[in-house]
Amino acid sequence: MGSAIKRAGKWWMALAAAVLPAVLCGQQVEYERFVMPSGLRVLVHPDHRSPVVSVALLYRSGLNDEPSTLAGVNRVVAGMLTESTRHLSPGEYRSILDTYGGETSVEVGSDVVFFSDSFSSNMLKGAIWLASERAYGFREDTAAYRQVLGHIRREDAARSEDLSGREDEALREMVRTVNLRLVPEVAALDSGMTMQAAKAYESLYFSPKKAVLAVSGDVHPDSVRKYVVEMFSLLPPDTVQVELNPTVFSVGDAVADTVVLSDGKAVDVGGGILTTVEQKRHSDTLFVEQGTSSVVFAWQVLPYSDHQFGVFDFIGTVLAAPDGSRLSRRLVEEEGIATEVGYKVLPMERASVFAVKVSLKPGGDISQVEKVVREELERMKNFDISPAELTKALNTARMSAWEYISSNQGMALTLALNESLFGDAGQFNRRMEQLLEYTQEDVRTVVRRFLRNDNMKTIYELPPSQGTD
């Protein structure tokens, strides 16, 4: 498998597993934890069901740490950590994967960057060595840097043609301002993405103190500890603390689109329309191919750390799951104006996004879709949700989380995310009781608080020949 650097993707699924229960029928996820002198936190989860091991290296850095002057810097650093390290030159990483049958994933999310490699378990030492190559930082190499930039440009060009990527970009833009962690020292780095600026960014954000290494698979903890100590022991000890003091913007702040730094440099912080502009209706249009039309309803909602964040998966299952949900029954089965419905939750540190999408049949009436969505939300606000629907939503959440962490890669990433974002890899073992306590009142409270018209953005996905009123 190649090592394409993706934005989002599995990050959302892993975080969903992190904030939803990883417990099924009372089974607890067991792991061992130790900390290296460098501050690197290491988690080990033995799983002897198959002779496979996954090694995940996660850093607490993401899209929300990027000022507009360094947009894309995390993808550049991630690419260089794959193509140019202490002992590996461009192409050699992929050659190792091809030779030994490994699989890799490199993803840049809103709040984290993670690398994951999976091999046969007899390759444990080699897999840990590959992770250590990244931990020591990238080697400045002009040819590798140009190659990485070219690859990112091609990915961006492909994404501009992909509706799903454009859709996610529009949803993230809703909460960009309120999630941005603007560090003046970072924003003051060279604009235009030079290799030197990327290296300076790496030194601040890709340090062992901000990293978690998680290993899941057919391994013994003592062997993992031995190889980690051997491979990571040359990382400098955790003695020099670099304090980053980001400026953050609250939902109620009146934020200009541009912030001027002390040196006179202007930094675009985004309009963040739901956080900065008071108006009754927020809408946007994405143009799509002729014959395909959809409408997306999106709301700015709770951060992933809030105890009620899991309620949105409940709401999504009841309201807009592809099969058996309220909107599916009304719009697809009864009225026949839609081909399918669905929902997604984009978790973020300070404000997440909950979105419902309806794909219309040719000639489908958008105004009728909007009317039905409003009616179903009103029903939820008025306690009209049955115990059977709550039970179904709970079971769906449990099974989805368990399905994800049943793979070694999913388990390693979920452990690393819990450790990095919440400071406790084992907290997902304690989420079941909280989920079981969700009630009709919780659903009603969350719907009334967040799923309001003045907190909603409507994204119309229409052919260029069609317009919106």
Secondary structure as UniProt FT lines:
FT   STRAND          5..7
FT   HELIX           10..19
FT   TURN            25..26
FT   STRAND          32..35
FT   TURN            37..38
FT   STRAND          41..46
FT   TURN            48..49
FT   STRAND          52..59
FT   HELIX           63..65
FT   HELIX           68..70
FT   TURN            71..72
FT   HELIX           73..83
FT   TURN            90..91
FT   HELIX           92..100
FT   STRAND          103..108
FT   STRAND          113..120
FT   HELIX           121..123
FT   HELIX           124..135
FT   HELIX           142..160
FT   HELIX           163..174
FT   HELIX           176..179
FT   HELIX           184..187
FT   TURN            191..192
FT   HELIX           195..205
FT   HELIX           208..210
FT   STRAND          211..217
FT   HELIX           221..232
FT   TURN            233..234
FT   TURN            238..239
FT   TURN            251..252
FT   STRAND          258..260
FT   TURN            262..263
FT   STRAND          266..268
FT   HELIX           273..276
FT   STRAND          282..287
FT   TURN            290..291
FT   STRAND          293..301
FT   TURN            304..305
FT   TURN            307..310
FT   HELIX           311..320
FT   TURN            322..324
FT   HELIX           326..327
FT   HELIX           328..334
FT   STRAND          338..346
FT   STRAND          352..360
FT   TURN            362..363
FT   HELIX           366..381
FT   TURN            382..383
FT   HELIX           387..405
FT   HELIX           408..422
FT   HELIX           425..430
FT   HELIX           432..436
FT   HELIX           440..450
FT   HELIX           453..455
FT   STRAND          456..462
FT   TURN            464..465
//
